[in-house]
Amino acid sequence: MIGSVIDGRYHVIRLLGAGAMGSVFEAEHTGTGRRVAVKVINSGDMSRNPMLISRFQREAKAAGAIDTQHITQVLDTGTDPESGLPYMVMEFLSGEDLQQALKRVGPLIPDLALRITAQTCLGLQKAHDAGVVHRDIKPANLFLARRDAGEILVKVLDFGIAKVKMDHANETESAGLTRTGNMLGSPLYMSPEQARGTRLIDHRADIWSLGVVLYQALTGRTPYGHIQALGELIIAICHEPPPPVQDFAPWVTPEVAAIVHRALKLNPADRFESAAALFTALRPLLPHGWTISEDMLIPLPPQITQYVAPRLEASHPGTSTGPEQLRASQPSLGQSVPDATAPAMARSQAGQPKSSSKLPLAIGAVALAALGGAGIFFVTRAPALPPQPAAQTQPE
């Protein structure tokens, strides 16, 4: 499709990515010259199913109506008259998705992992308030969009796509469980209710999946990543509480561990009741706000990896964890904590609400001090077109 014009309006420039459901292209609007990302659905029988096409466009429009900077803007939908293929037009983003970032730098500084989670919560809550559940939250669907002056903004990709894929799977196979897992392409991030094939999935499935993303951002692995067989994975997700996050990242404080494991409760009723509730739990741990700058995206410094935090006091990570179980105080690293904050933290404070929490955050301070002047460059810098960041690479 390179060089073609989709629906008489979008001149296709290059392929950004391809998956089982379709392909994503960089394109230019022929009238305004605006750069956009166009997802074209070309997955065989799905692209020829009028009912699924209608659902795809309906879900895309619902996502486009959500007013938040933390969800990728859907600008247009339609069907190309020449090819007969449905398409969706989105804002063009510059940067990388979280999956790419984790591959590049490994586990993240805890403070950064919490900031990414907090920004994702802001987007998810807006969607959930509008009655839209994502169903496929994973690192590849969290885009770290590069903005002016080195700021990074988390953008959630592919709202509505997972539901259409699930509907397609349920219609093509009545049994559906294994097929659905394959269609979604993200079994490691599926909630227990999704793994069981439950038809009525609500917003708490997104809370679970975001908990898995936070677990991975802190440790470099997913809770059930050691399980290879799909059947065994499904059983584990449904019946076995995730291993303690501190087993793989001993520097994670008990306060952070408690948040992770509450998000990963097997019973949806035991999780955070909403993305807003999860955000509220994160705020005391982010006294300097949740702004992200590109120089925060660095490998864990030795000051963090060499520290062993107090363990979360719980009989099992699947049991309840409340404030009364967090008796251990945050670590004090004494003289290793600099008096002055790093430039990255200083920038993050600007324009962010103050927190009244008095929780010591020594590990975060050491990590941010280690950031220094590290410079990270991202792919494809977008031109100064307000409010145009850049390029989705996640086609599914």
N, C-alpha and C positions, 0 to 999 in steps of 0.2 A: 504493500500500500504506500510505500515511500514515493512521494511526488504526487500522489492523488489528492483530490479535494473531497473530503467527507461532507455529504449533505450540502454541497455547494458553498460551504463556509469555512471549513477547517483544512488548511493546506498541510499535509503530513510531511514533517521534516526528517524524523529519524525514529527508530524503534528504541524504546526505553526498557522494555521488559516484556516477557511472555510467560504465560502459565496455562494451566488446564482449561481455564474459563475464557481466556482471551489474551489480548495484547494491549500494551499501553504505548502510545506514541507521543512524541513532542510534536506539536502542531502550532500553526499561526492562524488567527482569525483573519480572513481575507479582507474584512471591512475595517477593523480597528488596528490590526497588526499585533494584537496582544498574543503573547506566548501562552499556550495552554497545554494540558496533558489530556489526551483523549483515550479512554478505555473502550476498545472495540470487542464485543462479545462474538467470538467465532468458534464456539465449542460444539460444533456439529448439531446434534439434535436439539440442544438448548436454544441455539440461535434461530431455529426453525419452529419453535413452539410459541405460538401467539400468546398463550396464557402466561408463560414464563417471561416473555418479553415485556408484557404488561406489568407483571410484578416487579421486574427489574427497574422499569422506568418509574413505577410508583414508589419503590423503596429509595431510588436515587433522588426523587423530588422531595421525599420526606427528609432525607439527610440534608438536602440543599436548603431546606427551610429552617434548619437549626442555626441559631444566631450565636456563634462563639468562634473566637480565633483559634481554638484548639481542635477544631474539626476541619478537615480539608473542604474547601468550598466546592460545591457542585454548581456549575454555571449553566449547564444545558444538558438535555437528553434528547434522543430521537432515534430514528432508523434511517440509515443511508439508503436512498432510493436506488442507487446503482447496484450496490452489493446486497442490499436487503438485510444488512447486519445492524443490530442495535448498538448504540454507543452512548457514552457518558463523558461530558467535558468537565474537567476540574482545573482549579488553579495550578499553575506550574511552580513547583517548589525546588529550591536549591538546598542541597545538604546530603544527608544520608539517613537511612532508617536505623532504628536502635539495634536491629540484628547485625547490620554492617558495623556499627560502632563497637558492639561487644566483641565481634570477631577481630577488630583492629586493636582494641586496648585491653580486652579481658574484663574481669569484674570491675565495677565502678566504685569510686569513692562513695561511701554510704550517703553522705550529704547530697551528692549528685543523683544517686538512685532515688532518694526520697523526693527531690525536686521534680524529676521526670514523672514519678508517680503522682505527685500533687497536680501537676499541669494536666496529666491525663484525666484525673478525677474531675477537673473543671469541665473538660469537654464531655466526659461521659454523663455527668449530672445533667447538663443541658439536653443531651440526647434522651436520657431516661425521662426527664420531665416532659419531653415531647412524645413519649411512648415508643421510642426507638431503642431497641437492644442491638448491640453490635454482633455478639455471638462468636467473634473470631479475634479477640484481642490477643496480640502476640507481638514480639519485638519488630517483626517485619511490617506490622501495621501501625507502628508508632514512628512517625517521621520527625527527625530533628532538623527543622527548617532553619536555615541560616538567614538572619536578618541583618539590618544595619548595625555597625559598630561591634560586630562579633557576637551579638545576642543570638541565642538558640531558642526557638519556640517549638514545643511539642505539638504535632498535628496528628490526629487520629485519621487513618486512611480506611477506605473501603466500607463505610457504613452501608448496611443493607445488602451487601453482596453475599455474605455468609448465609443469610436467610433464604435468598433465592437459590443458592446452591443446595441448601438443605431441602427446600421444597422440591427441587429437581430430583434429588436422591430419593426422597420419600415416594415420589410418584413413579420412579423407574424401578424401584425395588421395595416390595412391601416389608421385607425383613428389615432392611435399612441400616442397621447399626454399623456393621463394618463398612458398608458403602458410604454412609454418612461421614464416618471418620475420615475415609479416604477423600471424599469430596471437599471437606473442610480443610484438609491438608495440615491440620494443626492439632493432632491428638494429644500432644504433650501439654497443651494449654487448655484442653477441654475440661469443663466442670464435671463433677460426678453426675449431675442430672443430664448433661449432654451426652456423656459416655453411656448412660443407660438408654439413650434414645428417647428421652422424654420429649413429647411434642410441645408442651407448654413450658417454654423457657422464659424466665424473666430477667430483670436487670442484675440479679445476684450472680448469674453466670458470668457476667462481665467482671464482677468483683473478684471472683475466684481467679479468672484468667489474668487479671491485673496483678493479683497476689503472686501468681506463678512468674510473671514478668519481673516483679520486684525481687523475688527469690533468686532468679537467674541473674539479674543485674548485680546483686550482692555477692553471689557465689561463683558465677560463671557456668552454672549448670541448672537444669530444671529439676524439680523434686523427684520426678520419676524417669529422668534421662538415662538411668542405668538399665532400664527394661527395654528389650529389643522387640519382643513379640507383641503384636497389637492386642491379642486376646489377654495376655498377662497384664499389659498396660491398663486395659479397661478395668480389669478386676482390681488392680492396685488403686487406681483413681477412685473407684467406687467404695472401697472398703478399708484402705490403709492410709492413715494420716501421713502427711509428708514428713520426711526425716527432718529433724531440727535444723534450721538454717545455720545455727552456730556450729554444727558438725563440720560444715564445709567453709564457713567464714567465721572463725572464732573471734574475730575482731568486732563482729556485729554486737551492738549493745542489747541488753534484754528488752529495753523499750522498743527498739526497732524489731526485734524478733517477735515480740508480742503482737505487733501490728501485722507482720507477715502471716503469722499462724492463725490469727483471727480471720483474715481474708481467705485462708485456705481451710476453713471448716468444712467437713464433709456434708453437714446438714446446712442448707442455705439459710435457715432461720437463725443459725448461730454466727453467721458472718456479719460484717458491717451491713447495716440495713440499707445503705445507699452509698453512692460515690461521695456524696456530701459528708456523710458520717466518717468515711475513710479519710477524706481531706481534713476534717476537723481533728482526727487523731494524729495526723501528720504535722499539723501546724505548730504544736509546742516543740517539735524536734527541728523546726525550721525558723528559728527566731530572726534570721536575716532575710526571710522571704524565699520565694521559689523561682526567681529569675535564674536563667542558665546562660553562661557564656562559653564560647568555644574552647577557651583554655582550661576549662574544668575537665574536658574529655581526655584524660591521661591515664596511664596505668597506675594501679595502686602503689603509693610510695611505701618504702620499708617501715616508716613510722607507724603505719597502720597494720601491715601484714605481720609485724613482729609482736603485736599486742594481742593478748588474750583477755577478752571482756568477761565480766561475771556472767554466769549462765542464767538463762531464763528459768525461774523457779516454777516448774510445772511438772506434774507427774507424767505427763505425756503431751506432746505438742498438739494433739487433737482435742485436749480438754480445754476448758475455759481459761482465759488469761486476762486478768484484770489488774488494776493498780495495786491491789493488795499482794499480788504475786511478784511485783517488781521491787523487792526490798533492796536489791543491790544498787548502789549508786553508780552513776556514770564514772568512768575512769578519770583519774587526775594524772596528767603526764608531767606535772611540775614544770621544770625549766625547759622541757622540750617544746612547750607551747609558746609561740612568740607573742609578745604584747601587742604588736600591730597586726591587723588583719591583712591578708593578701589582697592584691589588686582585684582578683576575681570576686572575692567576698565584698569588697568595697563597692564594686559595680552592682552586685546583686542587691545591695541594700537600698539603692536609689529607687524611690517610688513604691517600695513595698511596705505593707502594714507592719507595725511593730507587734511583736508577740509579748505577752505578759509572762511567759514561762521563764522560770529560773533554772531549768535543767542545765547542768554543765554539758558542754558539747566539745570536749577536748579533742576527741578524735577528728571531728569535722574541722576544727581549727587547724590542727596539724596538717590535715589533708589539703586544705585550702592554702596554707602557707607554702606547701610543697609545689603548688601550681606555678608560682613565680611568673616567669614570662613565657611559659610554654605556648607555642603557636601551633594550631592545627588548621590545615586548609581543607576545605570541603570541595566536592565536585561541583562543577557548573555554577558559578556565581550568576544570579539573575540580574538583569538590568534594572535600573531604578524605575520601575513601573509600579506605582502604588495600587493596591497593596500586594505586589507580586513577589513572593518568594518563588518556588521552582520544580523539581521533577520527580514525580512518583515513579519508583522503580518496582513497586510491588504490584504485579498484574492480577493477582488472584482476588 
